[in-house]
Amino acid sequence: MSSKRALPFGIEDVEPPRPKIAPPAFVTFTAILCTVLAGLGDWGVLNRMLKGLPKAIALGTIACSILYFLVDTDFKKLKKALSYFPLYMVMIAVYTSISMYIWITDFSSVSLISAGVQRILFQTITIIYAVCMCYLFEDRAINFLFLGMVITNGSIMLLEMPKYGIANSIMSVITCVVTFGGASGFVRAMEIHDITFLFGQFLIYYIMFAPRETPSERKMRYVSIGLCLFFMLVGLKRSTLPAVAMMCCYVFILRKTKKPERLILLTGVVLFLFFYVYVYLSRSGILVNFMESLGIEMLGRDKLWVLPNAYYEFSPFWKGLGFEAVDGLMKQFWREGLITSTFPLHNDFLRIFIELGALGFTLWSLIQYILYPIYWRKRYDTETCMLYMAILCYMTVTYLTDNTAFYFWSCIGLRTIPMSYSYRLSKAEKIKQWKAPSADDTADLIWTIELGGK
C-alpha cells in the first residue's frame, strides 16, 4: 500500500504504487493449456471412457497461480482475490452440512456418500479455479477463460472430423447454421452440453457488458459474439438463444430504471417464490399436462419427473436424501426396468429439493438469488450486480428442464465472469498526488507561518 505525508497547500507526498508484474508467458500458456485439457474431458469419446476425471487437470491452473505468487509475492493482490473465496464457499458449507446430517441420520450407503463427496469436491474446485484465474489475470480472466473454451471446442471439432470426413463435416456445420440447428452426422457429435451452455454466459457479457471504447475492444467484442453464436448453434443449444435475448432485454430495462437494485432484488424474491411453485407443478403433473396442451414435446421428462414421487414429500419439513441421491434413484429405476438408461432427472429445482430437502432448497435459493446480488451491489457496483443476475437468470432457464446447476464449466463461468468484471473498478482507480487546498487549509497555513498559529 502507498504511504502519504501531508505537505503545504494540499500536496501529498505519495509513495509510487508497487508496479504490477504480469504473469510470465510460460505461466499464462500453462494456465490456458490446463483449462483446454480439462475442457477436452467433455469430448464424447473421453467422457465415455474417463467420465469427469479430466476436469481435475484444472488443478494445473491453480498450481500456476501459486507459482506466480512465489514470483510476484503481491499480498495485496492475493488478499483481493481471496476475498471472493468465502462468498462462494457459503454454498459448499450448505451442501456439506446438510448432506452430512442426512447421511448420518439415514445411515446412507458408502456409495451414496462417496458420490456426494465427489460432487462437493468438484464444486469446490470450480471456486478455487475461478479465484486463481482472477488472481492471475484480474479483469482479463473473462477473456482468457473464453479463449480456453474456444480452443477446447475448436479442438473437439478437429478431433471429430476424421470420423466423418472433412467435406461432410463442413457441410454438416453449414447445414446446421443455415437451418438454425438442423443436426446430423458431425454436428450431432458436437453436442457438448456444459461448454456450450457456458458460451451463453459469455454471449450476454460480450453483448451487454464488454468494453467497447477503443477499436481493438470493439473488434474483440464483435469476434467474441460471433464465436459464441457459432459454438452455441453447432453445440445444438439454439434453444438457449431466446434466453440470452431475454437477459439482454432485462439488462437494458435495468439500465433505464432509476433504482435498478430494487428491480434486481424483486427479481430474486419472485424467482425464490416461483421455485416452490415449480417443484409442486412438476410433482403433481400439472406442468407436464400444461406443456403437452401447448404441443411441446417433453422428450420423456413427463415420466422422469414423477418417478421419484414415492421417495420424497412436498413439505416444509422434508429433510432430503443427500447430495447426489437422485442419480442413485435413477440407477435404481434403471435396474427395475422403469427406464431404459440412467437418465438425469432434467429438472434441477426438483433435484435440489429431493436431495437437500426444504431447508437446503431454501438456502440454495436465498443465497444465490438474494444474498449474492446484494453482495455484488454493496461491495462493488450495480453493473457487476446486473451482470451476475443476468447470467444467473440465463442459467435458471436451463435449470427448469436440464441438469446444469452443477455443471463444472457453467459453475466456473457463473463465478469467474462477475469476479473478473469487478476488477475493472480497482483498475480505474487513480492515485491523486495533488489536490487544490480549501480556504480553511490556506488560512490555517498562513496563521501557522506568519503568526505562529491561531
Phi, psi and omega per residue, in radians:
M1 nan 2.553 -3.119
S2 -1.392 2.497 3.105
S3 -1.803 2.637 -3.072
K4 -2.196 2.555 3.052
R5 -2.279 2.123 -3.073
A6 -1.188 2.336 3.094
L7 -2.195 2.888 -3.131
P8 -1.006 2.707 3.081
F9 0.998 0.590 3.016
G10 1.322 0.132 3.136
I11 -1.305 2.363 3.109
E12 -2.020 2.216 3.064
D13 -1.476 1.788 -3.018
V14 -1.828 2.191 3.046
E15 -1.217 2.228 -3.072
P16 -0.966 2.452 3.131
P17 -1.106 2.677 3.139
R18 -1.123 2.158 -3.113
P19 -1.104 2.409 3.140
K20 -1.375 2.433 3.097
I21 -1.828 2.010 3.118
A22 -1.165 2.558 3.102
P23 -0.979 2.348 3.093
P24 -0.963 2.657 -3.095
A25 -0.990 -0.641 -3.128
F26 -1.126 -0.717 3.140
V27 -1.156 -0.775 3.125
T28 -1.065 -0.819 -3.134
F29 -1.069 -0.770 -3.103
T30 -1.154 -0.707 3.137
A31 -1.085 -0.771 3.129
I32 -1.201 -0.686 3.122
L33 -1.068 -0.758 3.111
C34 -1.097 -0.651 3.085
T35 -1.098 -0.770 -3.137
V36 -1.133 -0.804 -3.113
L37 -1.122 -0.674 3.083
A38 -1.152 -0.671 3.117
G39 -1.167 -0.556 3.128
L40 -1.105 -0.288 3.065
G41 -1.115 -0.293 3.098
D42 -1.476 -0.102 3.034
W43 -1.111 2.295 -3.025
G44 -0.856 -0.761 -3.092
V45 -1.083 -0.869 -3.134
L46 -1.226 -0.641 -3.103
N47 -1.118 -0.657 3.107
R48 -1.193 -0.537 -3.117
M49 -1.493 -0.753 -2.958
L50 -1.985 -0.086 -3.099
K51 0.994 -2.252 -3.068
G52 -1.606 0.107 -3.062
L53 -1.007 -0.755 -3.116
P54 -1.033 -0.387 3.135
K55 -1.074 -0.396 3.113
A56 -1.120 -0.311 3.109
I57 -1.121 -0.367 3.073
A58 -1.023 -0.344 3.071
L59 -1.062 -0.441 3.093
G60 -1.083 -0.631 3.079
T61 -1.138 -0.662 3.085
I62 -1.115 -0.708 3.102
A63 -1.109 -0.617 3.109
C64 -1.097 -0.689 3.137
S65 -1.170 -0.620 3.090
I66 -1.160 -0.735 3.106
L67 -1.085 -0.742 3.135
Y68 -1.101 -0.673 3.109
F69 -1.112 -0.672 3.125
L70 -1.102 -0.508 3.109
V71 -1.458 -0.728 -3.006
D72 -1.571 -0.694 -3.100
T73 0.798 0.821 3.095
D74 -1.670 1.685 -3.062
F75 -1.224 -0.525 3.105
K76 -1.138 -0.741 3.106
K77 -1.163 -0.694 3.117
L78 -1.122 -0.737 -3.138
K79 -1.074 -0.703 3.134
K80 -1.138 -0.788 -3.135
A81 -1.099 -0.747 -3.115
L82 -1.240 -0.300 -3.136
S83 -1.140 -0.384 3.109
Y84 -1.385 -0.373 -2.984
F85 -1.063 -0.871 -3.133
P86 -1.074 -0.531 -3.129
L87 -0.970 -0.866 -3.067
Y88 -1.508 -0.375 3.109
M89 -1.231 -0.251 3.057
V90 -1.008 -0.739 3.140
M91 -1.147 -0.688 3.111
I92 -1.094 -0.682 3.104
A93 -1.091 -0.671 3.110
V94 -1.137 -0.869 3.137
Y95 -0.995 -0.793 -3.025
T96 -1.234 -0.878 -3.053
S97 -1.129 -0.789 -3.123
I98 -1.181 -0.751 -3.139
S99 -1.125 -0.727 3.138
M100 -1.092 -0.701 3.100
Y101 -1.075 -0.765 3.141
I102 -1.145 -0.794 -3.109
W103 -1.068 -0.690 -3.100
I104 -1.272 -0.812 -3.078
T105 -1.286 -0.461 -3.131
D106 -1.720 0.010 -3.102
F107 0.888 0.907 -3.073
S108 -1.117 2.729 -3.122
S109 -1.230 2.746 -3.137
V110 -1.101 -0.659 -3.112
S111 -1.125 -0.686 3.122
L112 -1.171 -0.765 3.122
I113 -1.101 -0.750 3.138
S114 -1.058 -0.769 3.128
A115 -1.117 -0.716 3.127
G116 -1.142 -0.765 3.117
V117 -1.088 -0.701 3.124
Q118 -1.091 -0.741 3.131
R119 -1.145 -0.725 3.099
I120 -1.093 -0.697 3.125
L121 -1.086 -0.773 3.140
F122 -1.153 -0.634 3.082
Q123 -1.135 -0.646 3.091
T124 -1.147 -0.681 3.115
I125 -1.088 -0.661 3.134
T126 -1.083 -0.633 3.130
I127 -1.226 -0.828 -3.134
I128 -1.097 -0.709 3.118
Y129 -1.059 -0.804 -3.122
A130 -1.080 -0.758 3.125
V131 -1.098 -0.751 -3.123
C132 -1.185 -0.675 3.080
M133 -1.067 -0.722 3.129
C134 -1.245 -0.573 3.060
Y135 -1.127 -0.723 -3.115
L136 -1.234 -0.821 -2.912
F137 -2.074 -0.101 3.102
E138 0.904 -2.131 -3.066
D139 -1.233 -0.191 3.110
R140 -1.610 -0.013 -3.101
A141 -1.058 -0.598 3.113
I142 -1.049 -0.841 -3.088
N143 -1.159 -0.650 -3.135
F144 -1.245 -0.662 3.065
L145 -1.133 -0.731 3.101
F146 -1.068 -0.761 3.109
L147 -1.032 -0.768 3.133
G148 -1.068 -0.700 -3.138
M149 -1.247 -0.614 3.077
V150 -1.121 -0.792 3.111
I151 -1.097 -0.723 3.134
T152 -1.053 -0.906 -3.107
N153 -1.150 -0.679 3.089
G154 -1.107 -0.683 3.132
S155 -1.146 -0.702 3.114
I156 -1.103 -0.668 3.092
M157 -1.060 -0.771 -3.141
L158 -1.168 -0.630 3.135
L159 -1.216 -0.509 -3.128
E160 -1.462 -0.404 -3.037
M161 -1.034 -0.747 -3.128
P162 -0.997 -0.518 -3.122
K163 -1.185 -0.590 -3.056
Y164 -1.914 -0.189 -3.070
G165 1.571 2.512 -3.061
I166 -1.097 -0.827 -3.077
A167 -1.098 -0.830 -3.132
N168 -1.141 -0.606 3.128
S169 -1.152 -0.780 3.138
I170 -1.104 -0.752 3.129
M171 -1.121 -0.632 3.123
S172 -1.123 -0.716 3.113
V173 -1.152 -0.795 -3.139
I174 -1.055 -0.765 3.119
T175 -1.075 -0.721 -3.136
C176 -1.094 -0.777 -3.110
V177 -1.201 -0.778 -3.097
V178 -1.152 -0.695 -3.109
T179 -1.568 0.098 3.136
F180 1.011 0.904 2.999
G181 1.961 0.105 3.065
G182 -1.101 2.114 -2.974
A183 -2.056 2.384 2.997
S184 -2.877 2.669 3.062
G185 1.018 -2.085 -3.046
F186 -0.988 -0.827 -3.092
V187 -1.105 -0.642 3.119
R188 -1.042 -0.629 3.113
A189 -1.264 -0.264 -3.106
M190 -1.588 0.223 3.140
E191 -1.351 1.495 -3.105
I192 -1.793 1.693 -2.934
H193 -1.030 -1.041 -2.964
D194 -1.053 -0.937 -3.093
I195 -1.122 -0.644 -3.139
T196 -1.140 -0.708 3.062
F197 -1.075 -0.634 3.126
L198 -1.082 -0.626 3.127
F199 -1.088 -0.470 3.055
G200 -1.123 -0.684 3.073
Q201 -1.109 -0.788 3.109
F202 -1.062 -0.686 -3.103
L203 -1.077 -0.746 3.091
I204 -1.075 -0.762 -3.139
Y205 -1.090 -0.852 -3.057
Y206 -1.241 -0.492 3.104
I207 -1.321 -0.773 -2.938
M208 -1.886 -0.360 -2.975
F209 -2.212 -0.358 -3.060
A210 -1.101 2.502 3.119
P211 -1.110 2.574 -3.098
R212 -2.536 0.453 -3.086
E213 -1.285 -0.673 -3.077
T214 -1.830 2.780 3.104
P215 -0.993 -0.678 -3.131
S216 -1.164 -0.652 3.106
E217 -1.180 -0.694 3.113
R218 -1.153 -0.700 3.111
K219 -1.111 -0.773 3.113
M220 -1.036 -0.717 -3.120
R221 -1.139 -0.832 -3.111
Y222 -1.108 -0.757 3.140
V223 -1.108 -0.738 -3.113
S224 -1.143 -0.717 3.099
I225 -1.074 -0.765 3.125
G226 -1.082 -0.744 3.141
L227 -1.161 -0.701 3.108
C228 -1.044 -0.828 -3.139
L229 -1.084 -0.738 -3.128
F230 -1.074 -0.880 -3.067
F231 -1.243 -0.489 3.069
M232 -1.238 -0.646 3.094
L233 -1.205 -0.841 -3.125
V234 -1.153 -0.558 3.117
G235 -1.414 0.113 3.063
L236 1.042 0.691 3.055
K237 -2.070 0.681 3.140
R238 -1.130 -0.406 -3.136
S239 -1.150 -0.340 -3.141
T240 -1.487 -0.212 -3.136
L241 -1.081 -0.714 3.040
P242 -1.048 -0.591 3.104
A243 -1.152 -0.710 3.087
V244 -1.080 -0.799 3.123
A245 -1.057 -0.705 3.140
M246 -1.129 -0.695 3.138
M247 -1.218 -0.599 3.073
C248 -1.130 -0.707 3.075
C249 -1.139 -0.657 3.108
Y250 -1.066 -0.795 3.111
V251 -1.117 -0.709 3.122
F252 -1.043 -0.764 3.128
I253 -1.146 -0.725 3.121
L254 -1.028 -0.732 -3.117
R255 -1.215 -0.379 3.102
K256 -1.550 -0.150 -3.119
T257 -1.525 2.471 -3.113
K258 -1.133 -0.695 3.138
K259 -2.218 1.374 -3.071
P260 -1.090 -0.482 -3.120
E261 -1.086 -0.536 3.099
R262 -1.208 -0.708 3.119
L263 -1.180 -0.633 3.096
I264 -1.122 -0.779 3.117
L265 -1.106 -0.708 3.102
L266 -1.098 -0.695 3.087
T267 -1.024 -0.798 3.138
G268 -1.091 -0.739 -3.133
V269 -1.151 -0.787 -3.130
V270 -1.079 -0.773 3.123
L271 -1.121 -0.718 3.119
F272 -0.965 -0.801 3.125
L273 -1.231 -0.637 -3.122
F274 -1.118 -0.602 -3.086
F275 -1.041 -0.670 3.106
Y276 -1.160 -0.716 3.103
V277 -1.095 -0.702 -3.109
Y278 -1.138 -0.716 3.100
V279 -1.087 -0.751 3.123
Y280 -1.101 -0.798 -3.135
L281 -1.114 -0.617 3.119
S282 -1.191 -0.744 -3.110
R283 -1.200 -0.714 -3.034
S284 -1.350 -0.300 -3.096
G285 1.555 -0.065 3.140
I286 -1.097 -0.715 -3.121
L287 -1.112 -0.763 3.136
V288 -1.073 -0.798 3.134
N289 -1.075 -0.690 3.136
F290 -1.155 -0.763 -3.139
M291 -1.113 -0.736 -3.141
E292 -1.181 -0.561 3.098
S293 -1.157 -0.419 3.087
L294 -1.529 -0.022 -3.138
G295 1.402 0.334 -3.141
I296 -1.516 2.208 -3.140
E297 -1.320 2.148 -3.079
M298 -1.487 -0.225 3.076
L299 0.948 0.724 3.069
G300 1.544 -0.135 -3.129
R301 -1.127 -0.479 3.141
D302 -1.048 -0.613 3.121
K303 -1.437 -0.674 -3.077
L304 -1.108 -0.713 -3.016
W305 -1.226 -0.414 -3.110
V306 -1.669 -0.257 -3.111
L307 -1.025 -0.728 -3.096
P308 -1.419 0.068 -3.019
N309 -0.961 -0.621 -3.101
A310 -1.323 -0.130 -3.036
Y311 -1.876 0.029 3.090
Y312 -2.631 2.892 3.128
E313 -2.103 2.426 3.021
F314 -1.503 1.522 -3.017
S315 -2.627 2.580 3.076
P316 -1.164 -0.200 3.130
F317 -1.777 0.103 3.130
W318 -1.146 2.169 -3.036
K319 -1.412 -0.612 -3.088
G320 1.842 2.865 3.140
L321 -1.841 -0.177 -3.129
G322 1.846 2.647 -3.118
F323 -0.981 2.316 3.117
E324 1.327 0.129 -3.114
A325 -1.153 -0.540 -3.117
V326 -1.113 -0.683 3.091
D327 -1.076 -0.652 3.077
G328 -1.121 -0.669 3.095
L329 -1.130 -0.723 3.141
M330 -1.078 -0.673 3.099
K331 -1.162 -0.654 3.102
Q332 -1.142 -0.759 3.126
F333 -1.104 -0.608 3.111
W334 -1.183 -0.758 3.122
R335 -1.120 -0.563 3.132
E336 -1.428 -0.054 3.101
G337 1.416 0.235 -3.128
L338 -1.368 -0.454 3.074
I339 -2.347 2.719 -3.053
T340 -1.477 -0.233 3.124
S341 -2.694 2.915 -3.132
T342 -1.424 1.242 -3.110
F343 -1.188 2.585 2.935
P344 -1.199 2.882 -3.063
L345 -1.287 -0.405 3.141
H346 1.016 0.686 3.066
N347 -2.874 1.629 -3.019
D348 -1.184 -0.586 3.133
F349 -1.149 -0.753 3.091
L350 -1.129 -0.717 -3.134
R351 -1.090 -0.803 -3.110
I352 -1.144 -0.667 3.112
F353 -1.117 -0.742 -3.141
I354 -1.150 -0.737 -3.026
E355 -1.397 -0.761 -3.035
L356 -1.793 -0.066 3.122
G357 1.329 -3.131 -3.101
A358 -1.132 -0.712 3.140
L359 -1.139 -0.851 -3.137
G360 -1.101 -0.702 3.116
F361 -1.094 -0.717 3.117
T362 -1.133 -0.806 3.135
L363 -1.123 -0.747 3.118
W364 -1.000 -0.763 -3.127
S365 -1.250 -0.813 -3.105
L366 -1.087 -0.772 -3.084
I367 -1.138 -0.832 -3.036
Q368 -1.327 -0.648 -2.986
Y369 -1.749 -0.236 3.140
I370 -2.174 -0.905 -3.097
L371 -1.147 -0.873 -3.100
Y372 -1.077 -0.793 3.081
P373 -1.030 -0.677 3.099
I374 -1.100 -0.717 3.114
Y375 -1.047 -0.882 -3.098
W376 -1.097 -0.631 -3.141
R377 -1.233 -0.819 -3.081
K378 -1.280 -0.734 -3.050
R379 -1.392 -0.553 -3.099
Y380 -2.161 -1.720 -3.137
D381 -2.741 3.080 -3.075
T382 -1.151 -0.637 -3.122
E383 -1.087 -0.757 3.106
T384 -1.105 -0.696 3.090
C385 -1.088 -0.736 3.104
M386 -1.056 -0.788 -3.115
L387 -1.076 -0.828 3.130
Y388 -1.032 -0.835 -3.084
M389 -1.160 -0.612 -3.131
A390 -1.143 -0.824 -3.102
I391 -1.314 -0.494 3.064
L392 -1.183 -0.767 3.139
C393 -1.170 -0.597 3.040
Y394 -1.057 -0.805 3.123
M395 -1.171 -0.546 3.128
T396 -1.049 -0.643 3.091
V397 -1.038 -0.678 3.130
T398 -1.299 -0.473 3.108
Y399 -1.099 -0.475 -3.034
L400 -1.069 -0.726 -3.052
T401 -2.320 0.300 -3.120
D402 -2.386 -2.888 -3.020
N403 -2.205 0.671 -2.942
T404 -1.588 -0.122 -3.038
A405 -1.028 -0.508 -3.119
F406 -2.121 0.330 3.034
Y407 -1.083 2.406 -3.019
F408 -1.055 -0.993 -3.049
W409 -1.306 -0.572 3.085
S410 -1.110 -0.697 3.089
C411 -1.183 -0.662 3.089
I412 -1.082 -0.782 3.125
G413 -1.101 -0.737 -3.127
L414 -1.077 -0.440 3.133
R415 -1.697 -0.752 -3.049
T416 -1.222 -0.731 -3.014
I417 -1.080 -0.919 3.102
P418 -1.169 -0.598 3.105
M419 -1.078 -0.882 -3.133
S420 -1.110 -0.692 -3.136
Y421 -1.102 -0.600 -3.120
S422 -1.172 -0.359 3.134
Y423 -1.160 -0.342 -3.114
R424 -1.105 -0.423 3.141
L425 -1.219 -0.823 3.122
S426 -1.190 -0.533 3.116
K427 -1.184 -0.560 -3.092
A428 -1.414 -0.225 -3.126
E429 -1.172 2.399 3.133
K430 -2.131 2.436 3.129
I431 -1.527 2.102 -3.127
K432 -1.554 2.185 -3.122
Q433 -1.707 -0.161 3.104
W434 -2.665 2.444 3.045
K435 -2.424 2.510 -3.112
A436 -1.098 2.321 -3.137
P437 -1.248 2.609 3.060
S438 -1.396 2.959 3.133
A439 -1.085 -0.678 3.131
D440 -1.152 -0.688 3.114
D441 -1.091 -0.722 -3.127
T442 -1.154 -0.765 -3.141
A443 -1.096 -0.741 3.123
D444 -1.082 -0.712 -3.123
L445 -1.140 -0.698 3.138
I446 -1.137 -0.782 3.095
W447 -1.037 -0.697 -3.118
T448 -1.141 -0.753 -3.057
I449 -1.348 -0.816 -2.997
E450 -1.513 -0.690 -2.989
L451 -2.044 0.034 3.114
G452 1.363 0.373 3.097
G453 1.784 2.936 -3.097
K454 -1.181 nan nan
